[in-house]
Amino acid sequence: MNINVEHLRNQHMESVCDVLAAAFKGPREKYINELQTYRSLQADCWLAASVDDHPVGVVGGIDYGSFTSIGYMAVDPAMQGKGVAKKLFERLLEVINFRQCQVVVLDATDAGAPLYRQFGFIDDGTTLEYECTDKAKIRGNLVSSATEVSNPDIDDIERLDQRVFGADRASVLEHYLNENPNRAFVTRDQVGNVTGYVIAQSKRIGPWVTTNQKDAAVLLEAALSLNFDGSPRVDIPDVNGQGVALLQSYGFTLYRTFQHMTVGTQPGDRTCQYGQTNLTLG
């Protein structure tokens, strides 16, 4: 069987999104929208695998400079176990190496983790996905100390985020701020320094970053004051124990877990990361 791996092109999109929907058992429209976003952020780190000119797999990542975050590894269920994933991942690592990025991170399912270990990835904690299935236990006395993000806040937010996230992801933040108008909040200390921010997507809370536990609750309440499309979820590193306890105190329950895996030392401070943008972008 000849497996051909090449850069993801427009003509692959329809078939690749069918693969994602079949592999992840989600709505096809979700994957179309997300994959278009990822390619708009960085097109040259996305690959498709084809057999007999028919796309059967996809994977990609975002190179932030100090590290690359990988996601969306998917193979058509009918083609799994035939070496497609291994060839895709091997080629992606070649692309990342060509870009001279030495640190690579990802969040793996139990099924995917053994493949990544073959390529030298090591376990580095767990990413926990929490879901608010019932009405959150909003206390109602904190929202006023968070303000809606406006243009003058953005530079300060990006500086804080770069310190905590460990890389410059201004393009990602600006995309999600534009995509979620009036759904982002910021906190500042008494002298006006930004201490945290959150973006409430339609189905997910994140990115959500703060250096202050009290402000984490302020930002969470601000986000929960909005309407969501279904039950909002949060992806949080297990090393942020205070954040996990905060989510539980507001009625969030553990939905699923992922093995956080790395090659090299990931920069930033995951204890101050309360919500990832998603599992692909970190």
Secondary structure, 3 states (H helix, E strand, C coil): CCEEEEECCHHHHHHHHHHHHHHHCCCHHHHHHHHHHHHHHCHHHEEEEEECCEEEEEEEEEECCCCEEEEEEEECHHHCCCCHHHHHHHHHHHHHHHCCCCCEEEEECCCCHHHHHHCCCEEEEEEEEEECCCCCCCCCCCHHHCEECCHHHHHHHHHHHHHHHCCCCHHHHHHHHHHCCCCEEEEECCCCCEEEEEEECCCEEEEEEECCHHHHHHHHHHHHCCCCCCCCEEEEECCCHHHHHHHHHCCCEEEEEEEEEEECCCCCCHHHEEECCCCCCC
